[in-house]
Amino acid sequence: MHDGMTLADAELKKRLKILEQEHRDLDMAIEALHSAGSFDQLQILRMKKRKLMLRDQIRHLEDQILPDIIA
C-alpha cells in the first residue's frame, strides 16, 4: 500500500465504509417506517438497536485506524 497504509489499514477502512453504509441504510429505513406511520414498534426497536451496535463498531474501527494524538 502507499502513503504508509498497510494492508490491515486498508481492510479496516473497507470494513468501516461498509458499516457506515449499513448505518445510513438503517437510518433511512427507520425514517421511512416512521413516515409511513408504521406501528411495528418491535421492528423499529430492533433496527434502532442494530444501528447502535453499528455505531459502536464504527467507533471501534475509527479508533484502530486513527492513532490517539497526545496533546
Biotite code that builds the C-alpha atoms (Angstrom):
import biotite.structure as struc

atoms = struc.array([
    struc.Atom([0.000, 0.000, 0.000], chain_id="A", res_id=1, res_name="MET", atom_name="CA", element="C"),
    struc.Atom([1.148, 3.576, -0.317], chain_id="A", res_id=2, res_name="HIS", atom_name="CA", element="C"),
    struc.Atom([1.164, 6.611, 1.972], chain_id="A", res_id=3, res_name="ASP", atom_name="CA", element="C"),
    struc.Atom([2.216, 4.403, 4.884], chain_id="A", res_id=4, res_name="GLY", atom_name="CA", element="C"),
    struc.Atom([-1.059, 2.466, 4.757], chain_id="A", res_id=5, res_name="MET", atom_name="CA", element="C"),
    struc.Atom([-0.765, -1.225, 5.456], chain_id="A", res_id=6, res_name="THR", atom_name="CA", element="C"),
    struc.Atom([-2.994, -3.940, 4.075], chain_id="A", res_id=7, res_name="LEU", atom_name="CA", element="C"),
    struc.Atom([-4.580, -4.199, 7.523], chain_id="A", res_id=8, res_name="ALA", atom_name="CA", element="C"),
    struc.Atom([-5.363, -0.460, 7.478], chain_id="A", res_id=9, res_name="ASP", atom_name="CA", element="C"),
    struc.Atom([-6.930, -0.803, 4.040], chain_id="A", res_id=10, res_name="ALA", atom_name="CA", element="C"),
    struc.Atom([-9.101, -3.689, 5.248], chain_id="A", res_id=11, res_name="GLU", atom_name="CA", element="C"),
    struc.Atom([-10.169, -1.706, 8.321], chain_id="A", res_id=12, res_name="LEU", atom_name="CA", element="C"),
    struc.Atom([-11.135, 1.265, 6.142], chain_id="A", res_id=13, res_name="LYS", atom_name="CA", element="C"),
    struc.Atom([-13.055, -1.006, 3.782], chain_id="A", res_id=14, res_name="LYS", atom_name="CA", element="C"),
    struc.Atom([-14.942, -2.548, 6.720], chain_id="A", res_id=15, res_name="ARG", atom_name="CA", element="C"),
    struc.Atom([-15.579, 0.940, 8.123], chain_id="A", res_id=16, res_name="LEU", atom_name="CA", element="C"),
    struc.Atom([-17.184, 2.081, 4.858], chain_id="A", res_id=17, res_name="LYS", atom_name="CA", element="C"),
    struc.Atom([-19.430, -0.991, 4.816], chain_id="A", res_id=18, res_name="ILE", atom_name="CA", element="C"),
    struc.Atom([-20.569, -0.382, 8.400], chain_id="A", res_id=19, res_name="LEU", atom_name="CA", element="C"),
    struc.Atom([-21.164, 3.319, 7.735], chain_id="A", res_id=20, res_name="GLU", atom_name="CA", element="C"),
    struc.Atom([-23.316, 2.463, 4.718], chain_id="A", res_id=21, res_name="GLN", atom_name="CA", element="C"),
    struc.Atom([-25.336, -0.070, 6.703], chain_id="A", res_id=22, res_name="GLU", atom_name="CA", element="C"),
    struc.Atom([-25.820, 2.552, 9.434], chain_id="A", res_id=23, res_name="HIS", atom_name="CA", element="C"),
    struc.Atom([-27.106, 5.091, 6.871], chain_id="A", res_id=24, res_name="ARG", atom_name="CA", element="C"),
    struc.Atom([-29.379, 2.473, 5.295], chain_id="A", res_id=25, res_name="ASP", atom_name="CA", element="C"),
    struc.Atom([-30.893, 1.622, 8.670], chain_id="A", res_id=26, res_name="LEU", atom_name="CA", element="C"),
    struc.Atom([-31.405, 5.301, 9.419], chain_id="A", res_id=27, res_name="ASP", atom_name="CA", element="C"),
    struc.Atom([-33.303, 5.738, 6.139], chain_id="A", res_id=28, res_name="MET", atom_name="CA", element="C"),
    struc.Atom([-35.350, 2.585, 6.741], chain_id="A", res_id=29, res_name="ALA", atom_name="CA", element="C"),
    struc.Atom([-36.345, 3.728, 10.232], chain_id="A", res_id=30, res_name="ILE", atom_name="CA", element="C"),
    struc.Atom([-37.326, 7.145, 8.873], chain_id="A", res_id=31, res_name="GLU", atom_name="CA", element="C"),
    struc.Atom([-39.356, 5.505, 6.100], chain_id="A", res_id=32, res_name="ALA", atom_name="CA", element="C"),
    struc.Atom([-41.243, 3.390, 8.644], chain_id="A", res_id=33, res_name="LEU", atom_name="CA", element="C"),
    struc.Atom([-41.994, 6.471, 10.721], chain_id="A", res_id=34, res_name="HIS", atom_name="CA", element="C"),
    struc.Atom([-43.123, 8.400, 7.638], chain_id="A", res_id=35, res_name="SER", atom_name="CA", element="C"),
    struc.Atom([-45.377, 5.540, 6.562], chain_id="A", res_id=36, res_name="ALA", atom_name="CA", element="C"),
    struc.Atom([-46.989, 5.568, 10.008], chain_id="A", res_id=37, res_name="GLY", atom_name="CA", element="C"),
    struc.Atom([-45.758, 2.100, 10.872], chain_id="A", res_id=38, res_name="SER", atom_name="CA", element="C"),
    struc.Atom([-46.843, 0.882, 14.267], chain_id="A", res_id=39, res_name="PHE", atom_name="CA", element="C"),
    struc.Atom([-44.480, -2.094, 14.262], chain_id="A", res_id=40, res_name="ASP", atom_name="CA", element="C"),
    struc.Atom([-42.578, -0.812, 17.262], chain_id="A", res_id=41, res_name="GLN", atom_name="CA", element="C"),
    struc.Atom([-40.731, -4.099, 17.745], chain_id="A", res_id=42, res_name="LEU", atom_name="CA", element="C"),
    struc.Atom([-39.258, -3.909, 14.237], chain_id="A", res_id=43, res_name="GLN", atom_name="CA", element="C"),
    struc.Atom([-38.286, -0.263, 14.732], chain_id="A", res_id=44, res_name="ILE", atom_name="CA", element="C"),
    struc.Atom([-36.753, -1.067, 18.119], chain_id="A", res_id=45, res_name="LEU", atom_name="CA", element="C"),
    struc.Atom([-34.682, -3.900, 16.618], chain_id="A", res_id=46, res_name="ARG", atom_name="CA", element="C"),
    struc.Atom([-33.479, -1.613, 13.836], chain_id="A", res_id=47, res_name="MET", atom_name="CA", element="C"),
    struc.Atom([-32.502, 1.096, 16.323], chain_id="A", res_id=48, res_name="LYS", atom_name="CA", element="C"),
    struc.Atom([-30.640, -1.463, 18.439], chain_id="A", res_id=49, res_name="LYS", atom_name="CA", element="C"),
    struc.Atom([-28.748, -2.697, 15.363], chain_id="A", res_id=50, res_name="ARG", atom_name="CA", element="C"),
    struc.Atom([-27.946, 0.915, 14.471], chain_id="A", res_id=51, res_name="LYS", atom_name="CA", element="C"),
    struc.Atom([-26.464, 1.496, 17.949], chain_id="A", res_id=52, res_name="LEU", atom_name="CA", element="C"),
    struc.Atom([-24.352, -1.661, 17.647], chain_id="A", res_id=53, res_name="MET", atom_name="CA", element="C"),
    struc.Atom([-23.101, -0.460, 14.267], chain_id="A", res_id=54, res_name="LEU", atom_name="CA", element="C"),
    struc.Atom([-22.211, 2.927, 15.741], chain_id="A", res_id=55, res_name="ARG", atom_name="CA", element="C"),
    struc.Atom([-20.127, 1.204, 18.421], chain_id="A", res_id=56, res_name="ASP", atom_name="CA", element="C"),
    struc.Atom([-18.361, -0.937, 15.796], chain_id="A", res_id=57, res_name="GLN", atom_name="CA", element="C"),
    struc.Atom([-17.701, 2.156, 13.664], chain_id="A", res_id=58, res_name="ILE", atom_name="CA", element="C"),
    struc.Atom([-16.158, 3.998, 16.622], chain_id="A", res_id=59, res_name="ARG", atom_name="CA", element="C"),
    struc.Atom([-14.007, 0.984, 17.456], chain_id="A", res_id=60, res_name="HIS", atom_name="CA", element="C"),
    struc.Atom([-12.695, 0.783, 13.891], chain_id="A", res_id=61, res_name="LEU", atom_name="CA", element="C"),
    struc.Atom([-12.070, 4.532, 13.777], chain_id="A", res_id=62, res_name="GLU", atom_name="CA", element="C"),
    struc.Atom([-10.029, 4.190, 16.974], chain_id="A", res_id=63, res_name="ASP", atom_name="CA", element="C"),
    struc.Atom([-7.952, 1.445, 15.353], chain_id="A", res_id=64, res_name="GLN", atom_name="CA", element="C"),
    struc.Atom([-7.377, 3.444, 12.176], chain_id="A", res_id=65, res_name="ILE", atom_name="CA", element="C"),
    struc.Atom([-6.669, 6.816, 13.763], chain_id="A", res_id=66, res_name="LEU", atom_name="CA", element="C"),
    struc.Atom([-3.984, 6.627, 16.442], chain_id="A", res_id=67, res_name="PRO", atom_name="CA", element="C"),
    struc.Atom([-4.540, 8.617, 19.604], chain_id="A", res_id=68, res_name="ASP", atom_name="CA", element="C"),
    struc.Atom([-2.919, 12.036, 19.496], chain_id="A", res_id=69, res_name="ILE", atom_name="CA", element="C"),
    struc.Atom([-1.357, 13.057, 22.770], chain_id="A", res_id=70, res_name="ILE", atom_name="CA", element="C"),
    struc.Atom([-1.709, 16.805, 23.238], chain_id="A", res_id=71, res_name="ALA", atom_name="CA", element="C"),
])
